[in-house]
Amino acid sequence: MLLAFTAPLSAQTPAERPHPEHLVPLPQKLDIEAPKRDVPAEIARFHGAWVGTWGDEMRHILIVERVDATGNADIVYATGDYAPASAWAAWERFSGIIKDGTLTLVRSIATAAYTFDGPDRLTATHTFRVGLMTAGVMARIDVNQLTSPHVLKDVALAGERVFIPHPTVLHRNGSGAIRLEARVYRPKGGGPAPLAVISHGSDNGRGQLNSYGFAGEARWLLDHGFAVVVPMRRGRGQSEGVTGESNYRYGRTGQIADIGPGIDEAIEDLDTVIALGRAQSFVAAGRVLLAGQSRGGFLSVVYAGRKPDDIKGVVNFVGGWMGGSAANDRLNTPFFAAAGRGSGSKVPQLWLYAERDSFYGEAHIRANHQAFTEAGGQAHLEFYKGLPMDGHLLRLFPVRWREAGDVFMKGLKP
């Protein structure tokens, strides 16, 4: 018998005052129809409601209202506000298709594809017409728990969230060690596998509270046989403590003269994370791969220069510590030169940059690469042109960099 019902959605009370980006609008009523008996199980399993994120923070709700035996699906697709992408909260109804274990939804600007990663968990990719890609993770939710708009605060995260006690940094009130937030991606097959650590860039203001999972890049490294840890440095995301990345030394006229203190703090945090990763049963002994975006890319290069015997390779996405002016640019180059002297030929590196980067111009990028290689470092530089947006977002365009990345990975020694 066909079971059809309409699920009413309760209103959100003003007194709760959730964060605006946690609110995801939905239809006042859902028209949900249970799958018929002739619908194969591999299709029927998509039916229902799913909550999670696109990228690291953009809230997303997917409701598969009905499916048929041929794989046709009626879908409610909803997202919350997301300031970093200038995206507004909205919901729409679409038709999708389920084929070969994947639910595909074609929108005017992008294609979304969802596949199972466990009985009640979906992983997803969102590929825009311009080539930009985001990754998503979704968890099943009882449709009766949905509200309109739905407050989506606790969401399915890429990887497993853990908190790592810092061995040297204490809370200012003396209550014990601060803890660093991290997401752990276990290797395919259970391991043990070599460790890779992905380091984030920097934000200002309330953006410092964003946590990053690098789900797309983590999956790429998992496909190449790694276990992956993505940490948040102190004071960032849900990591405790106070960020000191802007601990600069200033000259007599107030200009920044030395960025070293903040870098040293970030090195300490990366030490903590690597030690945790190496202690896991699914991580193999041996050298570590470092990857990172912006300040995280710079940090990966600098760390490899200081501890070359511990690092097997570096993937640097648009790395730099200071940007935006010629005076700030000059602060980066000496650190790249020192890293080249330290890592030498021991640590092969892939540097990925693009034109029209809002922080680092092409001349500065090439000057840093020259300083690094002339000091003895081994780094292959790929410089991409024609991105449809800020070149600093290169990592979100795997269609551009993944070929070079795959070649680099295949050339790494065990």
Steps between C-alpha positions, in 0.01 A plus 500: 500500500623851417564689823478874455501768765560869541742598775425840664802701607495700822611862515817623664435715808671842505625449856749234385698753292720252312797617299369622160725259309352206696150565362401300191160585348265216403149471357227533759380153396684202357328261261674173583399171341647169615671295225284234331586135537651481150765764581841329536664538840801680352262771379260503797785559747535860379142578605458731800669804650871578525683785675860614471724756333644605170867572539581551865224729629214558253193326645312272261182290525401243238153342513423218257121508504441210260687256278382252237632170367685667212697728732305822454497709818304806615720715721492803728841667489567766767799700621560763767667840474874481449678834507843385369335393172242782498232228497145565621277253679252333263315179415383355169337183367686301235491169319802274539612162375643207695731282293797277583480588870502877449222756533563781251326836504558745213454866586540800271842587638629167629458123524471335841579129542435296817636152581481282811784489751340274760135409560388846615765727352544658157802665347447747222666717240366826360657587165430845360493586130812713546691198635491583870425201723391460860461183703222414742410254773138417592341299783150353503244675720143411593280724285279569802794674670518765229374851565437790264748659487711221642771586751800305376768560763647154550562351158667200344868581464755365263727268696487435875530804726755459779663733753874475561658611831788738434819381675636847581223762486276546806181696553574843637307417817726201561219246460705269279614454143307658215352263243525526123209401278576264213322276254639156438443302180581132539674342202319281252527137599570585862875557467759532625572775248742795483380820663405822321417825681307783332547847653246780460552861404405808700185705553431818689219604731225245554642299211760370748223288653449302178617138507634346180484136400659514151270211406587511129876511551478236774319260265767559238770405752297199617486383138880517496527274803538744791337545837414869540480743792368856457573712810387846607782701654449654845228760522352394164182304443421316824864477608565649841755762589571837342633526147837670480554487124503878498777515760731721296804704588466861387753755386542852634239648264238233573556278197518123543864398512485129592223239468706227670324478840163413349656242270680337792166462680343336195798262477437393862135423420597299193749303713216411737277375218771292334578333831133410546474363147806283535358346817194360320482129423387570142807718428819340374840596633701724272511846355195726473350681202407865563244698303346837564309802371635858517665532845463123530697451177770739621508321837543163326798629300663658807442193719661275238801731495541469875437124525584353159569149631138478623326614180461302178345776287307828495198614299480878529175664390561876446726518805609818674480658845464871423341645188332801352795737466859505381618567856318191627621291205861562602433338837419163338802452276772453766298217655466326163876532449572354846258215430683424175831478681351274765304257285740490206441201275364286787142628474341522153233768479215600271406867505158587356420866429278697264479845346280773645564381855364769732798455738801403287593632159680294238830685541504433873407133453782447253747692720416270793544193284833630371620573853398151611664312212817711493545415868490130411129415529324269257158637398301470178292813443169486311353841421146494363324762292138550413329418830156662498554651847765590757811289439537461878209251477695266274456197727126508425573432130637145500426476129798735458757368751419133557690371197822661624418384850454139390833504315672638809344237727601215275859625506527504879725237652344266761 
